[in-house]
Amino acid sequence: MKRSKKLDIFLEFLIFGIIMGIVEDLIAVKLSTGEAITWKMIVIITIVAIPFAAIGELIVDRIHLIPGLNNKNKKK
């Protein structure tokens, strides 16, 4: 698979993961605290969601963007 195609797939799922993470966290905060949702809360939740979405894409989906690393699950 070409490097640009891998990057496209990574970014597509990263954006989807960030959006889902934000929605999930907003629901959890609203249900658990009952507080009104503010822009400050959305910014904080977004900052928290971005690294988790990136880690999820790199580790769980095993997309290797760094050439030269061994992929033990790679089919021959």
C-alpha positions as CSV (number, residue, x, y, z in Angstrom):
1,M,0.0,0.0,0.0
2,K,1.3,3.4,-0.9
3,R,2.4,5.8,1.9
4,S,-0.1,8.4,0.8
5,K,-3.0,5.9,0.9
6,K,-2.0,4.8,4.4
7,L,-1.9,8.4,5.5
8,D,-5.4,9.0,4.0
9,I,-6.8,6.0,5.8
10,F,-5.1,7.1,9.1
11,L,-6.5,10.6,8.8
12,E,-10.0,9.5,7.9
13,F,-10.2,7.2,10.9
14,L,-8.5,9.7,13.2
15,I,-11.1,12.3,12.4
16,F,-13.9,9.8,12.9
17,G,-12.3,8.7,16.2
18,I,-11.9,12.3,17.4
19,I,-15.6,13.1,16.6
20,M,-16.8,9.9,18.3
21,G,-14.6,10.5,21.3
22,I,-15.9,14.0,21.7
23,V,-19.5,12.9,21.4
24,E,-19.0,10.0,23.8
25,D,-17.3,12.3,26.4
26,L,-19.9,15.0,26.2
27,I,-22.6,12.4,26.8
28,A,-20.7,11.0,29.8
29,V,-20.1,14.4,31.3
30,K,-23.7,15.5,30.9
31,L,-25.1,12.3,32.3
32,S,-22.7,12.0,35.2
33,T,-22.5,15.7,36.3
34,G,-25.7,17.3,34.9
35,E,-23.7,20.4,34.1
36,A,-24.5,22.5,31.1
37,I,-22.2,21.9,28.1
38,T,-20.0,24.9,27.4
39,W,-17.4,25.8,24.8
40,K,-14.7,25.5,27.4
41,M,-15.9,21.9,28.2
42,I,-15.9,21.1,24.4
43,V,-12.3,22.4,24.0
44,I,-11.0,20.4,27.0
45,I,-12.8,17.2,25.8
46,T,-11.3,17.7,22.3
47,I,-7.8,18.1,23.7
48,V,-8.3,14.8,25.6
49,A,-9.9,13.0,22.7
50,I,-7.2,13.7,20.1
51,P,-4.3,11.6,21.7
52,F,-6.6,8.7,22.4
53,A,-7.9,8.6,18.9
54,A,-4.3,8.8,17.5
55,I,-3.1,6.0,19.8
56,G,-6.1,3.9,18.9
57,E,-5.4,4.2,15.2
58,L,-1.7,3.5,15.5
59,I,-1.8,0.6,17.9
60,V,-5.2,-1.1,17.5
61,D,-5.4,-0.8,13.7
62,R,-1.7,-1.5,13.3
63,I,-1.2,0.9,10.4
64,H,2.6,1.3,10.1
65,L,3.5,4.8,8.9
66,I,7.2,4.5,9.8
67,P,9.0,2.5,7.2
68,G,11.6,-0.1,8.4
69,L,9.7,-1.3,11.4
70,N,9.1,-5.1,11.4
71,N,5.5,-6.1,11.1
72,K,5.2,-9.6,12.7
73,N,1.6,-10.0,11.5
74,K,2.4,-9.1,7.9
75,K,1.3,-11.7,5.4
76,K,3.9,-13.1,3.0
